[in-house]
Amino acid sequence: MSGFTMQLNEDQQTLQKWVHEFAENVVRPVASEWDEREETPWPVIQEAAKAGLYSLDFFANVWGDETGISLPLVMEELFWGDAGIGLSLVGTTLGVAGILANGTMDQIGEWVPRCFGDENDVKLAALAVSEPNAGSDVSGLRTRAVYDEKTDEWVLNGVKTWITNGGIADVHVVVASVEPELKARGQASFVVGPEHKVADGVGLRMGQKFQKHGIRASHTSEVILDECRIPGSQLLGGKDKLDERLARARERAAAVARGEQPAASKSKGGQAAMATFEASRPSVGAQAVGIARAAYEYALEYAKTREQFGRPIIQNQAIAFMLADMRMKVDAARLLTWRAAWMGKNGIPFTAGEGSMSKLFAGETAVEVTEKAIQVLGGNGYTREYPVERWHRDAKIYTIFEGTSEIQRLIISRAISGVQIP
Ligand SMILES: Cc1cc2nc3c(=O)[nH]c(=O)nc-3n(C[C@H](O)[C@H](O)[C@H](O)COP(=O)(O)OP(=O)(O)OC[C@H]3O[C@@H](n4cnc5c(N)ncnc54)[C@H](O)[C@@H]3O)c2cc1C
């Protein structure tokens, strides 16, 4: 019988060390600067591409690890360096995941390399799902995709919002509604290339760029689709598959209208957007673990050296116990992300919402631990002279994007109870 181990193998240890060194030597020193500039840190992305850390090959290797643990390892180390820059480096993988989850082999081969570009000409990708009126409830997407049979083109119209790398990406994966009355089952994913990007007029363009509370080095903006015509071949999965899926969804809707129990869904998870989010939750959780660990380590060192009442503040149980709790939660969050990543990679279904658990717990841990780190640092923690206030601002997004904490609780409670909690 093969033994159980929590020990990382040699490849994983090497990877972890390499990414950590990049985070420590390249990312951390410029983290505060890019946070203040609120701009995409192109020089860091270029340096990562030159080092081999921003490329299709790199992510393909990491995804290829059959234990599933390499991806959370990379995320934790990068985001330990800085979350805003980290997201600028891995935001592309959201678009890539959208292509991998829904595309044919030909589409994957054509589009995924274009998401990264090469070390001399780096590119970004984006995944555009959310809309002003459809955040947690993506069944209500209003962006429409209409097929023009005469030209074999899809025409996209709508407004997407809060899109990471929105408008600055070369490749946008856009989820749109083909048959709104079928709600989420009537949606499909489309890939929009740079040739359809415009500064003004018809096509895809960037709308408002948002100024944010945290992860400010990561670009977030609206994406406007105005009569954006793309070739029929850019419907991910292809038209035949979509037509079959829509036919099934219509039958299902008709059965429900007749008051019958619909047949179980044959699709992986049904909805295009959900399939993408489900797979990425443990690695998003690992990003939050990285932020939390950074804050915990910083607070621990500070508590050992800062003296009040003639002794280091760590000699007060109030501070020492706070640090003990911080460490325990960081470790627990990491274990949940590793478990979910391992399950996901090995095709073990998340019967208790384990993917959601990992993202939920890690996100809330990051908020709690970074807040405690400010407390440990006292007045210094509250100023921009020290990094913990930035980490606290960065951490908060982890209870909001990729499914809010409330939505994760909904998924977990439905999974464990079998009850369709509204
Ligand atoms: C910085 C940033 C980057 C992002 N990047 C992307 C991206 O790249 N691509 C993309 O498509 N989207 C992206 N998003 C959007 C993000 O996924 C949404 O903001 C998120 O899903 C929440 O949607 P919402 O903001 O509309 O909140 P709402 O859905 O309006 O929720 C508001 C509040 O109501 C609660 N709530 C809603 N429904 C329920 C319910 N049924 N039960 C209990 N509570 C409920 C929520 O938990 C939340 O607390 C990004 C957002 C931000 C801020």
The ligand as a Gaussian input file, in Angstrom:
#p B3LYP/6-31G(d) Opt

LIG

0 1
 C      -11.272000      43.675000      -8.158000
 C      -12.306000      42.813000      -8.807000
 C      -11.940000      41.964000      -9.840000
 C      -12.897000      41.184000     -10.490000
 N      -12.531000      40.427000     -11.572000
 C      -13.502000      39.833000     -12.300000
 C      -13.176000      39.193000     -13.544000
 O      -12.010000      39.152000     -13.957000
 N      -14.187000      38.668000     -14.276000
 C      -15.489000      38.718000     -13.860000
 O      -16.351000      38.231000     -14.575000
 N      -15.833000      39.297000     -12.694000
 C      -14.871000      39.862000     -11.906000
 N      -15.214000      40.498000     -10.730000
 C      -16.606000      40.525000     -10.307000
 C      -16.877000      39.692000      -9.067000
 O      -16.837000      38.326000      -9.374000
 C      -18.227000      40.145000      -8.465000
 O      -18.012000      41.405000      -7.895000
 C      -18.771000      39.166000      -7.444000
 O      -19.188000      37.992000      -8.055000
 C      -19.926000      39.746000      -6.642000
 O      -20.912000      40.279000      -7.468000
 P      -21.479000      41.744000      -7.154000
 O      -20.314000      42.629000      -6.960000
 O      -22.477000      42.101000      -8.181000
 O      -22.192000      41.625000      -5.756000
 P      -23.727000      41.230000      -5.517000
 O      -24.037000      39.972000      -6.217000
 O      -24.584000      42.422000      -5.791000
 O      -23.721000      40.955000      -3.961000
 C      -23.823000      41.982000      -2.975000
 C      -23.926000      41.329000      -1.603000
 O      -25.110000      40.511000      -1.562000
 C      -24.767000      39.191000      -1.202000
 N      -25.645000      38.227000      -1.880000
 C      -26.002000      38.193000      -3.181000
 N      -26.803000      37.145000      -3.427000
 C      -26.945000      36.494000      -2.263000
 C      -27.639000      35.314000      -1.851000
 N      -28.368000      34.574000      -2.701000
 N      -27.574000      34.941000      -0.557000
 C      -26.848000      35.683000       0.334000
 N      -26.167000      36.783000       0.019000
 C      -26.225000      37.182000      -1.262000
 C      -23.331000      39.032000      -1.648000
 O      -22.674000      37.973000      -0.971000
 C      -22.749000      40.389000      -1.309000
 O      -22.431000      40.452000       0.044000
 C      -14.244000      41.237000     -10.058000
 C      -14.604000      42.070000      -8.990000
 C      -13.670000      42.863000      -8.391000
 C      -14.109000      43.802000      -7.294000

